[in-house]
Amino acid sequence: PQASVAPAKRAQSILVEAVLCAAAGLSPRMANTNIHIGGLPLHVDDATLLSIFSAYGTVTWSRVFDSKGKPNKAAIVEFADAAEAKWVVESLNGNIPQGLTEPITVAFKQERSKGSPKGSYGKAVGG
């Protein structure tokens, strides 16, 4: 059974993360702050997304993507702090955030490789 995750628990988690990063000589901002959200209901728009995820941290940018005929939507949310993003990934993946009724998938956004241009897969290289 999935539980609804309350924003109140994130403050302690973020504080612990900041202390651990400081002890290791790292800035929490060195980590990824972008997360990918999947399984969003079709009614979720940019304003709804911002409203839901602002409860879990400082959102600096967010965007809901068109479903393109799929049964649900996906989105990208960028948090101001890596500890907030990490908490959201660890706490909300497979769970139901406040404001929704179904579980969602949450993962760190994978950065595209800068080594090859988009669409180059399968093309001959060199000569």
C-alpha positions as CSV (number, residue, x, y, z in Angstrom):
1,P,0.0,0.0,0.0
2,Q,1.3,3.4,-1.0
3,A,1.3,6.1,1.6
4,S,0.7,9.8,1.0
5,V,4.0,11.6,1.7
6,A,3.8,14.8,3.8
7,P,6.2,17.7,3.1
8,A,6.9,18.0,6.8
9,K,9.4,15.1,6.9
10,R,11.6,16.7,4.2
11,A,13.1,19.4,6.4
12,Q,14.9,17.0,8.7
13,S,16.1,15.0,5.7
14,I,17.4,18.1,4.0
15,L,19.2,19.3,7.1
16,V,21.0,15.9,7.5
17,E,22.0,16.0,3.8
18,A,23.4,19.5,4.1
19,V,25.4,18.5,7.2
20,L,26.8,15.3,5.5
21,C,27.8,17.3,2.4
22,A,29.5,20.0,4.5
23,A,31.4,17.3,6.5
24,A,32.6,15.8,3.2
25,G,33.6,19.2,1.8
26,L,31.0,19.1,-0.9
27,S,28.3,21.6,-1.8
28,P,24.8,20.1,-1.9
29,R,24.4,22.0,-5.2
30,M,27.1,19.9,-6.9
31,A,24.6,17.1,-7.3
32,N,21.7,16.9,-9.7
33,T,18.8,19.1,-9.0
34,N,16.6,18.0,-12.0
35,I,14.1,15.2,-11.6
36,H,11.9,13.4,-14.0
37,I,8.3,12.7,-13.0
38,G,6.2,10.0,-14.7
39,G,2.7,8.7,-14.3
40,L,1.1,12.1,-13.9
41,P,-2.7,12.2,-14.5
42,L,-3.8,13.9,-17.8
43,H,-5.4,16.8,-15.9
44,V,-2.0,18.0,-14.5
45,D,-0.8,21.2,-16.1
46,D,2.2,23.4,-15.4
47,A,0.4,25.3,-12.6
48,T,-0.7,22.1,-10.9
49,L,2.8,20.6,-11.1
50,L,4.3,23.7,-9.5
51,S,1.7,23.6,-6.8
52,I,2.3,20.0,-5.9
53,F,6.1,20.0,-5.9
54,S,6.5,23.5,-4.3
55,A,5.3,21.8,-1.1
56,Y,8.5,19.6,-1.2
57,G,11.1,22.3,-1.9
58,T,12.0,25.4,-3.9
59,V,11.1,24.8,-7.5
60,T,13.3,26.9,-9.9
61,W,11.8,25.5,-13.1
62,S,9.2,22.9,-14.1
63,R,7.4,21.7,-17.2
64,V,4.7,19.2,-18.0
65,F,5.0,17.4,-21.3
66,D,2.1,16.5,-23.6
67,S,0.9,12.9,-23.2
68,K,1.0,12.3,-27.0
69,G,-1.9,9.8,-26.7
70,K,-0.4,8.0,-23.7
71,P,-2.6,7.4,-20.6
72,N,-0.5,9.7,-18.4
73,K,1.9,12.6,-18.6
74,A,5.6,13.2,-17.7
75,A,7.3,16.3,-16.4
76,I,10.7,17.7,-15.4
77,V,11.1,19.6,-12.1
78,E,14.2,21.5,-11.1
79,F,14.8,22.2,-7.5
80,A,17.0,25.0,-6.1
81,D,18.8,22.6,-3.8
82,A,20.2,19.1,-4.6
83,A,19.2,17.8,-1.1
84,E,15.6,18.8,-1.9
85,A,15.7,17.0,-5.2
86,K,17.3,13.9,-3.6
87,W,14.6,13.8,-0.9
88,V,11.8,14.0,-3.5
89,V,13.4,11.2,-5.6
90,E,13.9,8.9,-2.5
91,S,10.6,9.7,-0.8
92,L,8.0,10.1,-3.7
93,N,9.1,7.4,-6.2
94,G,6.3,4.9,-6.2
95,N,4.3,6.9,-3.7
96,I,1.4,9.4,-3.9
97,P,2.3,13.1,-3.4
98,Q,-0.2,15.3,-1.7
99,G,-2.5,16.7,-4.4
100,L,-2.6,13.4,-6.4
101,T,-4.5,10.2,-6.0
102,E,-2.2,7.7,-7.8
103,P,1.5,6.8,-7.3
104,I,4.1,8.4,-9.6
105,T,7.6,7.6,-10.7
106,V,10.4,9.9,-9.7
107,A,14.0,9.7,-10.8
108,F,16.9,12.0,-11.4
109,K,16.9,13.3,-14.9
110,Q,19.6,11.7,-17.0
111,E,21.8,14.2,-18.8
112,R,22.3,13.5,-22.5
113,S,25.8,12.6,-23.6
114,K,27.5,15.6,-25.1
115,G,29.8,13.3,-27.2
116,S,27.4,12.6,-30.0
117,P,24.7,14.7,-31.6
118,K,21.1,13.6,-31.2
119,G,20.0,11.2,-33.9
120,S,23.5,9.9,-34.7
121,Y,22.8,6.3,-33.6
122,G,23.6,3.8,-36.3
123,K,25.4,6.2,-38.6
124,A,28.9,5.3,-40.0
125,V,31.8,7.1,-38.3
126,G,35.2,7.8,-39.8
127,G,36.5,6.4,-43.1
